[in-house]
């Protein structure tokens, strides 16, 4: 704790959480609006975990479940790997940061079609 009563760790924690939120919003918007890869249609960012040094970001994503068959996880990961340079370049344009974090995508699972429709309508699956 500094002499003036402000906690440096608290301020750094706030900045860290705020930057995670900004990255989440920006990546969600970019995937929704700007990425044209058809294999990534419907992919949703579920969370972003930023490293303490701001150099790496673990981006958790979910994909729509088309049928009872499992989602082609490897195809999604290849599509996101192809889109990563584009996403980082767009983040660099939109954010005022010295260094844009490296993005690593982690598959969270498939989203049932009903939950996907409800999330587009602004309702959560449990809000009845």
Secondary structure, 3 states (H helix, E strand, C coil): CCCCCCCHHHHHHHHHHHHHHHHHHHHHHHHHHCCCCHHHCCCEEEEEEECCCCCEEEEEEEEECCCCCCCCHHHHHHHHHHHHHHHHHHHHHHCCCCCCCEEEEEEEEEECHHHHHHHHCCCCCCCC
